Amino acid sequence: MNILELLFVGIGLAMDAVAVAVCKGMVIRKLTWKKSIIVGLYFGTFQAIMPIIGFVLGFTFNNFVRKIDHWITFLLLVSIGINMIIESFSKEGDEQDDKINFKSMFILSVATSIDALAVGVTFAFLKMNVIRASIVIGIITFVLSMFGVRIR
């Protein structure tokens, strides 16, 4: 995979984090550059770590995963879809949350980087340099998320 392809993968992976960052920025009462950087760091760090975890899992369980990879993807997408439908009927998330604490940012960061985990598994199958790819993905996500928070 050349650098241009890697940049496009990084931008694609960052889009869900950027969307959440934009929403986060809209509810933060007093937006500062420090808060923007913190949000960017959370999303960028998790987007950089997850492909490495996926790579290790894919490399370790290569033979097993190849046989059922389509079912794993199917189950993940179905569970995410069902969770979204259930949450749409819940009144619990209607209030604005401008917290940038570890718990809320950890949950958001993990949720937005699940796709990066799957990409990491693919990187294992392609025998790519996952460290280089993860750094590029993390930097792209950091920058785009940091500026995404600032969009109001």
PAVEX-882956 format. One record per residue (C-alpha): residue in one letter; x, y, z. Coordinates in pm, whole numbers, padded with zeros to 5 digits, always signed. Each point is the difference from the previous one (the first is absolute). Example, Ala and Ser with C-alpha at 12.3 -4.5 7.8 and 13.67 -1.06 7.14 Angstrom:
REM residues 2
A+01230-00450+00780S+00137+00344-00066
REM end
This chain:
REM residues 152
M+00000+00000+00000N+00153+00331-00103I-00015+00320+00205L-00291+00149-00197E-00211-00311+00058L+00096+00006+00367L-00103+00366+00026F-00342-00083-00144V-00038-00293+00241G+00093+00233+00286I-00252+00261-00109G-00270-00263-00038L+00068-00145+00343A+00003+00347+00158M-00343+00101-00127D-00204-00158+00280A+00232+00152+00261V-00028+00339-00172A-00381-00024-00001V+00001-00071+00373A+00255+00279+00056V-00225+00248-00184C-00294-00103+00219K+00218+00022+00310G+00111+00349-00099M-00360+00110-00040V-00087-00086+00361I+00316+00127+00170R-00098+00322+00173K+00343+00161+00017L+00208-00130-00287T+00376+00047+00028W+00292-00122-00207K+00102-00219+00294K-00334-00183-00014S+00030-00033-00378I+00346-00152+00035I-00118-00240+00272V-00288-00124-00218G+00238-00038-00296L+00251-00188+00213Y-00260-00247+00125F-00134-00077-00347G+00341+00003-00168T+00158-00225+00261F-00274-00260-00017Q-00007+00008-00381A+00377-00062+00007I-00012-00281+00258M-00292-00200-00139P+00163-00099-00332I+00297-00135+00195I-00232-00207+00221G-00188-00120-00309F+00329-00083-00173V+00115-00211+00296L-00336-00178+00018G-00009-00054-00376F+00356-00126-00011T-00052-00229+00300F-00334-00144-00106N+00055+00026-00377N-00116-00349-00097F-00298+00000+00234V-00114+00355-00083R+00014-00053-00377K-00260-00275+00028I-00254+00212+00191D+00101+00363-00066H-00322+00077-00187W-00207-00127+00294I+00199+00208+00248T-00062+00310-00209F-00367-00087-00035L-00048-00049+00375L+00184+00323+00084L-00208+00203-00243V-00328-00160+00110S+00078+00062+00368I+00092+00363-00069G-00320+00045-00202I-00220-00155+00270N+00168+00216+00264M-00064+00313-00208I-00367-00090-00043I-00041-00062+00373E+00177+00327+00085S-00224+00193-00239F-00300-00084+00221S+00182+00082+00323K-00046+00337+00168E+00327-00050+00188G+00229+00172-00252D-00215+00307-00064E+00193+00230+00233Q+00309+00179-00121D+00330-00131+00133D+00291+00238-00015K+00228-00211+00220I+00346-00081-00122N+00084-00246+00275F+00174-00334-00037K-00313-00216+00018S-00203+00183-00266M+00294+00053-00234F+00117-00361+00041I-00341-00132-00102L-00024+00235-00297S+00356-00079-00108V-00051-00376+00011A-00334+00026-00180T+00146+00207-00283S+00311-00217-00044I-00158-00345-00037D+00032+00035-00378A+00374+00066+00044L+00024-00332+00185A-00152-00176-00301V+00239+00183-00233G+00288-00121+00216V-00112-00360-00059T+00005+00073-00372F+00349+00148+00032A+00112-00334+00148F-00133-00186-00303L+00177+00246-00231K+00322-00022+00206M+00022+00379+00020N+00219+00219+00217V-00264+00054+00268I+00208+00244+00206R+00037+00245-00289A-00366-00038-00090S-00111+00050+00361I+00207+00316+00038V-00148+00147-00318I-00355-00097+00103G+00050+00142+00350I+00140+00331-00121I-00275+00047-00257T-00268-00079+00258F+00160+00230+00258V+00016+00298-00236L-00345-00045-00151S-00166-00064+00339M+00176+00295+00161F-00133+00232-00269G-00335-00181-00009V-00064+00103+00361R+00050+00362-00103I-00275-00009-00265R-00310+00161+00145
REM end
